[in-house]
Amino acid sequence: MVSTIILFAILLLLLFWAVGAYNRLVSLRNQLKNAFSQIDIQLKRRYDLIPNLVETARGYMKHERETLEAVIAARNHAVTANAKAAVDPADNGAVKQLAMAEGVLTSSLGRMFALSEAYPDLKANENMLQLTEELTSTENRIAFARQGYNDNAMEYNISIEQFPVSIIAGMFAFKQVEMLEATESPEERKAVKVAF
């Protein structure tokens, strides 16, 4: 009788532990989704600014049509990749596609800004200055949101890997998620050399 009660108590404790572990994993997964939604909000703001920026630049950069079209094409590709990743931030393939699309968009914007340096009237345009300032502010917000996402992703991944919670994670198909990392090429990561 006593051994039956002890066995029942142990089983009950194991059940409570398993429910607690499962609920923690669900909570971490939802925090991860929330962190991604913060990125999504800032990316949508960025995507909304880009057409206005390109339209303002188009009036001054008439001979740079190819560059401006590349920015819009990269923006559209990034919007599509973001929509796929927003459906399920735990989909590693979609997150990788988003990171690559964002890298292409950032590179295209960089080329456009580099070319805009040759147009003093464009650089002095009040609308262009305001849009550039808003875009810079948005880029900072995106960086902070990505940091928050990566912090949540790391905590989620660690929880999934730790024993004995890994048993519950395996039973209920919790899987590792990708961190959002820089997508620059090795050349872009090198320090800039300044020569006088």
N, C-alpha and C positions, 0 to 999 in steps of 0.2 A: 504494500500500500504506500509506504513512504517512498520507495524507489519509483513508483509510478508517478507520484506527485512531483518528485524531483525531476524526472524525465519530462513531464508535462511542462514544468517551469522553465527548463532549459529550452525546450522547443518553442515555448511562448516568447522567451527572450530572443532566440534566433529569428523568429518571425518579426518581432518589433525592430530588431536590428536591420533585417532585410528591407522592411517597409521604410525605415528611416534612410537607409542608403539609397534606395530607389528614389525617394522623394527629394533627397539632396541632389542627385544626378538630374532629375527633372528641373529642379530649381536652377541649377547651373546652366542647363541647356537653355532655359528661358531667359536667363541673364545674358547669355551669349547672343540670343536672337535680339534682345533689346539693344545690346551694344551695337549689333550690326544695323539695327534700324536707325541708330544715331548717325552712323556713317551714311546710310541711305538718304536721310534728310539733308545732310550737307552736300552729298553728291548731286541730289536733285537741284539744290540751290545753285551749285556750280554749273550744272547743265543748262539751267535757265539763263545764267549770265552770259554764257559763251556766244549764243546767237547775237545778242545785243552788242557784244564786244566785236565780233566779226563784222557786223553791219556797220558799226562806227568806223572800223578800220577800212572797210571796203571803199568808202568815199575817198580816202587818201591813198590807199595802196592799190590803185587800179591795175598796176602791172604785176601784182603778186596774187593773181586769181587762184593759181594752183595751190599756194600755201593756205589761203583762206578756205578753199574747198577741202583741203586735207584736214583742217581743224574741224570743220563741220562733219566730215565723214568719221573722224576719230570720235567726236562727241556722240554721234548716233550709234556707233558700235559700242561705246562705253555705256550708253543708256540701256541698250539691249542686254549687255552682260550684267549690268547692275540689276535689272529686272529679274533675270534668272537667279542671281545670287540671293536676292531679297526673298525669293520664294522659300529657300532653304539654306540658311547660312552654314549649315553643317555639310552641304554638298561641296566637297573639296574641289571638284572639277569646275564648278561654277565660280567659286571664289578665286581659283587660279586664273580663269578666263577674265574675270573682272580686274584682277591685278594687272594682267597683261594689257587689257584695253585701257586702263587708267594710265599705264606707262606710255602707251602710244599717244594718248590724248595730251599728257603732260609734255611729251617731246614735241608734239605739233604746236602746242601753245608757246613753248619755248622758242621754236623757230619763228613763229609769228611775231613775238615780242622782240626777238633779235632783229628781224627785218624792219620793225616799226621804228627802230632807232635811226634809220635813214630818212625818216619823215618827221622833221621838226614840228610841222603844223599838227600832225597827228599826236605827237607827244604832248603838245600844249593844249589839245582839245579837252575842254572841261568834262565832257561826257566820257571820253576815253580815260581820263584820270580817275573819275569816280568809279567807272566799271573796273578798272585795274585795281583800285583800292579795295573794292568789294570782293573781287576775285582773290586777292591776297588774304583778306580776312577769312574768306571761306576756306582757302587752302589750309590756313592755320587751324580752323575748326575741324577740318577733315583729319588733319594730323593728330589732334587730340582724340577724336572719335576712334581713329585706328588704334591708337595706344590703348584706349579703354577696351576695344574689341580684343586686342592681343592679350591684355591682362586677363580678361574673362576666358579667352580660349585656352590660355596656359593653365588657369585654375581648373577648368573643365577637363582638359587633357590629363592633368596630374591626377585628378580624382578618378578618372577612368582607369588609369594605370595602377593605382595603389591597391595592394592586396589587403583585405579580402573584397573591397568594393568592386574590384575588377571582375569578380565572379558575377555579381549582379549586373554590371555593365555588359558583360558578354551575353548573359541570359536575355537581356532586353534590347540588344542591338544598339547600344550606345557606342559610337565610334569616334575616333580622333578627328579633330577639325584642324584645318590649315590656319596658320597665322598669316596675317597680311604683311608681306615683306616688301622691301624696295624692289623695283623691277628694273633698275638701271643695269646697263651692261657693265662689265668690269672697267671699261675705259671711263665711263661716267662716274664711277665710284672713286677713281683716282683723285688725289688732291690736285687742285689747280695750281699750275706753276706760274708765278708772277716774275717777269723779268723787267728790269729797269734799264 
